[in-house]
Structure formats: structure tokens, C-alpha cells
Amino acid sequence: MADRVEVVYFHRRQRCGGCIYAEDGIRYTVETYFKDELASSKVTFEVFNVEDKENATVVDKYGAFTSSLFINTIKDGTDHIEEVKEIWFLLGNDEAFVKAVKSEIEKSLSEVT
């Protein structure tokens, strides 16, 4: 496949308000600011439950075990996976949360375009 950026959010079966807020904020950011990239598959966004056995392969690939956001910059067929931890300090601050997620995606996109 072509160079791209995968935005991957993981959660557990039992979800708290912060986990739901994070997923909603990430989804909003991706769908609002990266419409064209989503349409062209330059950016993808997926959500997985870490506890579902059917997701074991992707959970292992990212090393996820709880609610987590990962951005995988795929260049020349090689994964460059980074966990975005700062979002957890921004829960409830919509502007800062969106800005942080947007910035991380833009940084990754600059490496594949």
C-alpha cells in the first residue's frame, strides 16, 4: 500500500467519560480537518476494543492494553508507530485537545507527502 498515516484509537469494554470524550474528539478532528486525506486513504481512522479477541493482531502490533491513541506513519512499507499520550492531559479542553491531535496528524502527514 501507499505511504499513509493511520490514526488508531483503542479502548476497553468498560468505558469512562474520558475515554468516550477522547474518541469523540479524535473522530471530530480527523473528520473535520482531514476530509480529503480520508477520502484518498492518505489518512485512516480506526477504533478497536483491546479486549475483543478478534482484534488481537492489531492490539499486539501497537502494544495497546487500555485506552490509547497511536499514530502510525507508514513510509516505504515501514511502520513508525507513536503513542500520543498528551491527549489525556487535555480532556475537557476541546480547543487544546483538537489542536494536539491535529498537530500530531499534520506532523505525520508531512513525512509521507
C-alpha positions, 0 to 999 in steps of 0.5 A: 500500500501507499505511504499513509498515516493511520490514526488508531484509537483503542479502548476497553469494554468498560468505558469512562467519560474520558475515554468516550470524550477522547474518541469523540474528539479524535473522530471530530478532528480527523473528520473535520480537518482531514476530509480529503486525506480520508477520502484518498486513504492518505489518512485512516481512522480506526477504533478497536476494543483491546479486549475483543479477541478478534482484534488481537493482531492489531492490539499486539502490533501497537502494544495497546492494553487500555485506552490509547491513541497511536499514530502510525506513519507508514513510509516505504512499507515501514511502520513508525508507530507513536503513542500520543499520550498528551491527549489525556492531559487535555480532556475537557479542553476541546480547543487544546485537545483538537489542536494536539491531535491535529498537530500530531496528524499534520506532523505525520502527514508531512513525512509521507507527502 
